[in-house]
Amino acid sequence: MDQMIKFIGDVGFPIVVSLFLLYRIESKLDAVVESIQGLPERLKKV
């Protein structure tokens, strides 16, 4: 936890918040990529 506080002090609060949000959205982006990759197969079935 001390490292996190030092990191916030070094790079600034906005950068830490941005990194946190990017980390959280990563799993959602993976799901979107999987959906897009499966789209051609779904369209062939229709």
C-alpha positions in Angstrom: 0.0 0.0 0.0 2.9 2.3 0.7 4.1 1.8 -2.9 0.7 2.9 -4.2 0.7 6.1 -2.1 4.2 6.9 -3.3 3.2 6.2 -6.9 0.2 8.6 -6.5 2.6 11.2 -5.2 5.0 10.7 -8.0 2.8 10.6 -11.1 -0.3 12.4 -9.8 -3.9 11.4 -9.0 -5.3 11.7 -12.6 -2.8 9.2 -14.0 -3.5 6.7 -11.3 -7.3 7.0 -11.8 -6.8 6.6 -15.6 -4.7 3.5 -15.1 -7.3 2.0 -12.7 -10.1 2.6 -15.2 -8.0 1.1 -18.0 -7.4 -2.0 -15.9 -11.1 -2.4 -15.1 -12.3 -1.9 -18.7 -9.7 -4.5 -20.0 -12.0 -7.5 -19.3 -14.9 -5.8 -21.0 -12.8 -5.1 -24.1 -11.8 -8.7 -24.2 -15.5 -9.7 -24.3 -16.1 -7.2 -27.2 -13.1 -8.6 -29.2 -14.5 -12.2 -28.7 -17.9 -11.1 -29.9 -16.4 -9.4 -33.0 -14.3 -12.4 -33.8 -17.3 -14.7 -33.6 -19.5 -12.5 -35.8 -18.5 -13.9 -39.2 -19.5 -17.4 -38.0 -22.8 -16.2 -36.7 -23.5 -14.4 -40.0 -22.9 -17.6 -41.9 -25.6 -19.4 -39.9 -28.2 -16.7 -40.8 
